[in-house]
Amino acid sequence: MPSVESSSAESHRPGVVRDANNLIGLDYRAEAAKFAPRPRPIIDIHTHILGSQAPRVYLDVAAAYGVGMTYSQTPLPGVDEVRDAMGDRVGFIACPNWSSPDRSRAFREGYLADMEVFRSRHGARMMKIWNAPRLRDFFPGQEGADLVTIDGAWRVKQLEAARDLGMAVMVHVADPDTWFATRYAEAAKYGAKRDHYIGLEKMLDRFGMPWLAAHMGGWPEDLDFLAGLLTRHPNLHLDCSATRWIVREISKHPREVFTAFMERWRGRILFGSDIVTADDHVRPEKKTPGHPKSDQASSPSSAFDLYASRYWALRTMLESDYDGPSPIADTDLMMVRPGEHDEWSSPRLRGFCLSPGVLDDLYRGAAERFWGTLT
Ligand SMILES: [Zn+2]
């Protein structure tokens, strides 16, 4: 990742390294102290905590930003070391072992076996089904017919297992509109965005446990569509994870539209960041070839900035009246309009000053009630 010593940004403090997670030279530790203290610790319902050292940096960030409890999608082989690092400040969400050499099995019967271990040994009360359109790249053509749609044969088996284990379901159903306009432009392969919700709605009706649709249900660009989904399916909840995507798209909505949406759906929207940690973030050499995000940081201090930037951006958008550039570079801008943007471009970030009651539900109350329905 390119990293430059900035001397141009006016707000930049001398000695603070500016990089793609800190375009405006913020001191993220000092910034954390500027937020109003939370009356109750925040629950982050959506992270991917991996490694033995990176979780310790993450814990430092979480403490600074008021996050007291984190739910992580850590593949089974990595759970013990994350538990050792975080103790009772982490809970686990069952997910497939995506780095297994036998991916076909890991996403099918292997996942059924892993779900049972997650439940019995690690207390997991939610499982994840990741049905991003690009699952079609991993399981092309007929090879993936039983897996790539949310109501495919293997998904049904996994949901039956979740029901038997008393688990809720987290689902990733779609990706940004920017991706459908570019990398998913081949509609015959990836489908239209709306198509991905047909199977989801069938499964929401068929399986009545609580569901959590990640990344504002995959459609932060269209709040009316989300309101329809939430109306039709009382068992559906959303999380606000995927910081870059959420900040870029939610900031575009008129203030009264987004604040009304959050008021109306209080208790159905949970706070999540989608922070990904890895030990490659805390060392210069990369030992996990193929990890898609291993080059995002290379020292404990740059890892601190990487993780903190997500909490800073989300809390600033939700709580403050900030109106300015996001500190996080967003290459989706360049993907859609290459002539106007480069790899250092970032979108507008707008603060919505949500009310204290809405914030308390979003940061904690909704998650408490979500888990409470399972006991
Ligand atoms: Zn995620």
Boltz pocket constraint, residues with backbone or C-beta under 6 A from the ligand:
constraints:
  - pocket:
      binder: B
      contacts: [[A, 46], [A, 47], [A, 48], [A, 214], [A, 274]]
      max_distance: 6.0
